[in-house]
């Protein structure tokens, strides 16, 4: 692969920045690789009702939730440590101690959480994978719903919000076909009377709203056995 001089410099700087954040991720006490997390999660998850975000990115949304609900335990999961590092650092600097950041592939979710241990599970602004051929990668595809069903508690609930109409429609169909019950639904979250903590915005969501995009939201519970 060849680069222009500017492109090469940008590439090297980006790689160095990611390497730096990976190192910093290891130094933060609230950040864990999966093998580390498995050794301690029983202790941390027993401290209150558990709220998780899957594909959390920087997890700044979940940091705000942790600030609002200090009696709950929050866990952000993403495969990218450089993304999670941002949330970990933000929580550390704000002295928020009820949130943890776990680097893991979503396919290994049952190793992140014991069976039926999660009370709320968030999916926020997941990649819509707009091509139909990529639908299996969408985080509301039935193969992922099966993973969520295993870790959600008996009264557990899935929360989902997106700016994408296509992904929202796909998610509604996927949930219904998998026999999940949709308990809350709106195509204009910030114009609705739903719970205020659902409406917490990071800069990412603020940009969408400023561009006139409506935020779609739903809550759903898995089929009862």
C-alpha positions as CSV (number, residue, x, y, z in Angstrom):
1,X,0.0,0.0,0.0
2,X,1.3,3.5,-0.8
3,X,0.5,6.8,0.7
4,X,1.0,10.4,-0.2
5,X,3.3,12.2,2.2
6,X,0.4,13.8,4.1
7,X,-1.5,10.5,4.1
8,X,1.5,8.6,5.4
9,X,2.0,11.1,8.2
10,X,-1.7,11.0,9.2
11,X,-1.6,7.2,9.2
12,X,1.5,7.1,11.4
13,X,0.1,9.6,13.8
14,X,-3.2,7.7,14.0
15,X,-1.4,4.4,14.7
16,X,0.7,6.0,17.4
17,X,-2.3,7.6,19.0
18,X,-4.1,4.3,19.1
19,X,-1.1,2.6,20.6
20,X,-0.8,5.3,23.2
21,X,-4.5,4.9,24.2
22,X,-4.1,1.1,24.3
23,X,-1.3,1.6,26.9
24,X,-3.4,4.1,28.8
25,X,-6.3,1.8,28.8
26,X,-4.2,-0.8,30.6
27,X,-3.3,1.8,33.2
28,X,-6.9,2.9,34.1
29,X,-8.3,1.0,37.1
30,X,-11.8,1.0,35.6
31,X,-10.7,-0.6,32.3
32,X,-10.4,-4.4,31.7
33,X,-9.5,-6.8,29.0
34,X,-11.9,-9.8,29.0
35,X,-9.5,-12.2,30.7
36,X,-8.9,-9.7,33.5
37,X,-12.6,-8.9,33.8
38,X,-13.6,-12.6,34.2
39,X,-11.5,-12.8,37.4
40,X,-13.2,-9.9,39.1
41,X,-16.7,-9.4,37.6
42,X,-18.5,-11.4,40.3
43,X,-17.4,-8.9,42.9
44,X,-18.3,-5.8,40.9
45,X,-21.6,-7.0,39.4
46,X,-22.9,-7.8,42.9
47,X,-22.9,-4.2,43.9
48,X,-26.2,-3.2,42.4
49,X,-28.6,-3.4,39.5
50,X,-26.5,-4.0,36.3
51,X,-26.8,-1.8,33.3
52,X,-24.7,-2.6,30.2
53,X,-24.0,-0.9,26.9
54,X,-23.0,-3.1,23.9
55,X,-20.9,-1.7,21.1
56,X,-20.4,1.2,23.5
57,X,-17.7,3.1,21.6
58,X,-16.5,5.9,23.8
59,X,-19.3,5.0,26.3
60,X,-19.8,8.7,27.2
61,X,-23.5,8.1,27.2
62,X,-23.1,5.4,29.8
63,X,-20.8,7.6,31.9
64,X,-23.7,10.1,32.1
65,X,-26.1,7.4,33.1
66,X,-23.6,6.2,35.8
67,X,-23.5,9.8,37.1
68,X,-27.4,9.9,37.3
69,X,-27.7,6.5,39.0
70,X,-24.9,6.0,41.6
71,X,-26.7,3.0,43.1
72,X,-26.4,1.0,39.9
73,X,-23.5,-0.8,38.3
74,X,-22.6,0.1,34.7
75,X,-20.5,-1.9,32.2
76,X,-19.5,-0.6,28.8
77,X,-18.4,-3.3,26.3
78,X,-16.6,-2.7,23.0
79,X,-13.8,-4.3,21.0
80,X,-11.9,-1.1,20.5
81,X,-9.8,-0.1,23.6
82,X,-9.0,3.3,22.2
83,X,-12.7,4.1,22.1
84,X,-13.4,2.8,25.6
85,X,-10.4,4.7,26.9
86,X,-12.2,8.0,26.4
87,X,-15.1,6.9,28.6
88,X,-12.7,5.4,31.2
89,X,-10.7,8.6,31.4
90,X,-13.9,10.7,31.6
91,X,-15.3,8.6,34.5
92,X,-11.9,8.6,36.2
93,X,-11.6,12.4,36.0
94,X,-15.2,12.9,37.2
95,X,-14.7,10.5,40.2
96,X,-17.4,8.2,38.9
97,X,-16.7,4.8,40.4
98,X,-19.8,2.7,39.5
99,X,-18.8,2.1,35.8
100,X,-16.4,-0.3,34.2
101,X,-15.1,-0.6,30.7
102,X,-14.5,-4.1,29.2
103,X,-12.7,-4.8,25.9
104,X,-14.4,-7.8,24.4
105,X,-16.0,-9.1,21.2
106,X,-19.7,-9.1,21.4
107,X,-19.7,-12.8,20.4
108,X,-18.2,-13.4,23.9
109,X,-20.9,-11.6,25.8
110,X,-21.7,-14.6,27.9
111,X,-18.2,-14.4,29.2
112,X,-18.6,-10.8,30.1
113,X,-21.8,-11.3,32.1
114,X,-23.0,-14.4,34.0
115,X,-26.3,-15.8,32.8
116,X,-29.3,-13.5,33.6
117,X,-27.2,-10.9,35.4
118,X,-28.0,-7.8,33.4
119,X,-31.1,-5.7,34.2
120,X,-30.8,-3.1,31.4
121,X,-29.0,-3.4,28.1
122,X,-28.4,-0.4,25.9
123,X,-27.6,-0.2,22.2
124,X,-27.0,3.4,21.1
125,X,-26.3,4.5,17.6
126,X,-25.1,1.1,16.4
127,X,-23.6,0.9,12.9
128,X,-26.7,0.5,10.6
129,X,-24.8,-1.6,8.0
130,X,-27.2,-0.3,5.3
131,X,-26.5,-2.9,2.7
132,X,-28.9,-5.8,3.0
133,X,-26.1,-8.3,2.6
134,X,-24.6,-7.0,5.9
135,X,-27.7,-7.4,8.0
136,X,-26.2,-10.2,10.1
137,X,-23.8,-7.6,11.5
138,X,-26.6,-5.3,12.8
139,X,-26.7,-5.5,16.6
140,X,-30.4,-6.1,16.6
141,X,-30.1,-9.1,14.3
142,X,-31.6,-12.3,15.7
143,X,-28.2,-13.9,16.3
144,X,-27.3,-11.0,18.7
145,X,-30.8,-11.0,20.3
146,X,-30.1,-14.6,21.4
147,X,-27.0,-13.5,23.2
148,X,-28.9,-10.6,24.9
149,X,-31.6,-13.0,26.0
150,X,-29.0,-15.2,27.8
151,X,-27.5,-12.4,29.9
152,X,-30.7,-10.4,30.6
153,X,-32.3,-11.0,34.0
154,X,-35.9,-12.3,34.3
155,X,-37.2,-8.7,34.3
156,X,-34.4,-7.4,32.0
157,X,-35.0,-4.9,29.3
158,X,-33.3,-3.9,26.1
159,X,-33.1,-0.1,25.2
160,X,-32.2,0.9,21.7
161,X,-31.8,4.3,20.0
162,X,-30.7,5.3,16.6
163,X,-30.9,8.1,14.0
164,X,-31.4,5.6,11.2
165,X,-34.9,4.9,10.0
166,X,-33.8,1.8,8.1
167,X,-32.1,0.3,11.2
168,X,-35.0,1.2,13.4
169,X,-37.5,-0.5,11.0
170,X,-35.2,-3.6,10.7
171,X,-34.9,-3.7,14.5
172,X,-38.7,-3.6,15.0
173,X,-39.1,-6.5,12.6
174,X,-36.2,-8.5,14.1
175,X,-37.5,-8.2,17.6
176,X,-41.0,-9.2,16.7
177,X,-39.9,-12.1,14.6
178,X,-37.8,-13.2,17.6
179,X,-40.9,-12.9,19.9
180,X,-39.6,-10.0,21.9
181,X,-42.3,-7.7,23.3
182,X,-41.8,-4.0,22.5
183,X,-42.8,-2.0,25.6
184,X,-41.9,1.6,24.5
185,X,-41.5,3.0,21.1
186,X,-41.1,6.5,19.5
187,X,-39.7,8.0,16.3
188,X,-39.0,11.3,18.0
189,X,-37.4,10.6,21.4
190,X,-36.7,14.2,22.3
191,X,-40.2,15.2,21.4
192,X,-41.7,12.4,23.5
193,X,-42.7,12.2,27.2
194,X,-40.5,9.1,27.8
195,X,-38.0,9.0,30.7
196,X,-35.5,11.9,30.8
197,X,-32.5,9.7,31.3
198,X,-33.3,8.1,27.8
199,X,-32.7,11.6,26.4
200,X,-29.2,12.1,27.7
201,X,-27.1,13.3,24.8
202,X,-23.4,13.1,24.1
203,X,-21.9,15.4,21.4
204,X,-22.5,12.7,18.9
205,X,-26.3,12.7,19.4
206,X,-26.3,16.5,19.8
207,X,-24.9,16.8,16.3
208,X,-27.6,14.5,14.9
209,X,-30.3,16.6,16.6
210,X,-28.8,19.9,15.4
211,X,-29.0,18.6,11.8
212,X,-32.7,18.0,12.3
213,X,-32.6,14.2,12.6
214,X,-35.2,12.6,14.8
215,X,-33.9,10.0,17.3
216,X,-35.7,6.7,17.2
217,X,-36.1,4.8,20.4
218,X,-37.6,1.6,21.7
219,X,-37.5,-0.7,24.8
220,X,-38.2,-4.4,24.5
221,X,-38.2,-7.5,26.7
222,X,-37.3,-11.0,25.6
223,X,-39.8,-13.8,25.3
224,X,-40.8,-15.4,28.6
225,X,-39.8,-19.0,28.9
